[in-house]
């Protein structure tokens, strides 16, 4: 994810449009300034895209994780998870965000100069670049908790196992994947960060200022555990975020109930995919 800031809205509120707030203290101070000007500075989405992903990274920033080290149980109901969810909910409670934000309404409001800050995926770079009406900038994710962390995911090529392997096809597939990796600057232009280190060191990639800026976060990205069926359990987390933000349910109780359901899913998947 990346931190997108609307320079027009920041200027309107008297904030420096070239100095986005990157610490917890500065972030809340900026939101207070915006609120004083009648501007809801950060619309908090209740949906997975992008509210759930935002809370996901906040859990890690507050020193926790969504799952135990072996991914055998959900841990988002522990103190870091409660802090993260409460911080996101407080954006609404403290008047920094409207309540019950619709899907993608946060990003639309950002482009219409109705809000100053938006946490969104790197895929937003090209959308914003094509919108000549909005003045914006992008920075690494603000550090709200005890440490830096940013939600991330990835795309993979998969070489399936066949009942009757064909060595020639396998080698051809490997050659193709390697070629794509070597030429993944084109992938970056589509609004992504190449996995290949050498490509990220190329001048062509560094010229993509938005992608290059967000690539600086690679040392502290947070990926879902590499466990079969983990998405089934993650759905319970995203549902809990949605329930808290839209239903006004207790943070701790909602996260605990969701974690309990996720634990059953994790146990079932362990048997299923063992």
Rosetta blueprint (number, residue, H / E / L):
1 X L
2 X E
3 X E
4 X E
5 X E
6 X E
7 X H
8 X H
9 X H
10 X H
11 X H
12 X H
13 X L
14 X L
15 X L
16 X L
17 X L
18 X L
19 X L
20 X L
21 X L
22 X L
23 X E
24 X H
25 X H
26 X H
27 X H
28 X H
29 X H
30 X H
31 X H
32 X H
33 X H
34 X H
35 X H
36 X H
37 X L
38 X L
39 X L
40 X L
41 X L
42 X E
43 X L
44 X L
45 X E
46 X L
47 X L
48 X H
49 X H
50 X H
51 X H
52 X H
53 X H
54 X H
55 X H
56 X H
57 X H
58 X H
59 X H
60 X H
61 X H
62 X L
63 X L
64 X L
65 X L
66 X L
67 X E
68 X L
69 X L
70 X L
71 X L
72 X L
73 X L
74 X E
75 X L
76 X L
77 X L
78 X L
79 X H
80 X H
81 X H
82 X H
83 X H
84 X H
85 X H
86 X H
87 X H
88 X H
89 X H
90 X H
91 X H
92 X H
93 X H
94 X L
95 X L
96 X L
97 X L
98 X L
99 X L
100 X L
101 X E
102 X L
103 X L
104 X L
105 X H
106 X H
107 X H
108 X H
109 X H
110 X H
111 X H
112 X L
113 X L
114 X L
115 X L
116 X L
117 X E
118 X E
119 X E
120 X E
121 X L
122 X L
123 X L
124 X H
125 X H
126 X H
127 X H
128 X H
129 X H
130 X H
131 X L
132 X L
133 X L
134 X L
135 X L
136 X E
137 X E
138 X E
139 X E
140 X L
141 X L
142 X L
143 X E
144 X L
145 X L
146 X L
147 X L
148 X L
149 X L
150 X E
151 X E
152 X L
153 X L
154 X L
155 X L
156 X L
157 X L
158 X L
159 X L
160 X L
161 X L
162 X L
163 X L
164 X L
165 X L
166 X L
167 X H
168 X H
169 X H
170 X H
171 X H
172 X H
173 X H
174 X H
175 X H
176 X H
177 X H
178 X H
179 X H
180 X H
181 X H
182 X H
183 X L
184 X L
185 X H
186 X H
187 X H
188 X H
189 X H
190 X L
191 X L
192 X L
193 X L
194 X L
195 X L
196 X L
197 X H
198 X H
199 X H
200 X H
201 X L
202 X L
203 X H
204 X H
205 X H
206 X H
207 X L
208 X L
209 X H
210 X H
211 X H
212 X H
213 X H
214 X H
215 X H
216 X L
217 X L
218 X H
219 X H
220 X H
221 X E
222 X E
223 X L
224 X L
225 X L
226 X L
227 X L
228 X L
229 X L
230 X H
231 X H
232 X H
233 X H
234 X H
235 X H
236 X H
237 X H
238 X H
239 X H
240 X H
241 X H
242 X H
243 X H
244 X H
245 X H
246 X H
247 X H
248 X L
249 X L
250 X L
251 X H
252 X H
253 X H
254 X H
255 X H
256 X H
257 X H
258 X H
259 X H
260 X H
261 X H
262 X H
263 X H
264 X H
265 X H
266 X H
267 X H
268 X H
269 X H
270 X H
271 X H
272 X H
273 X H
274 X L
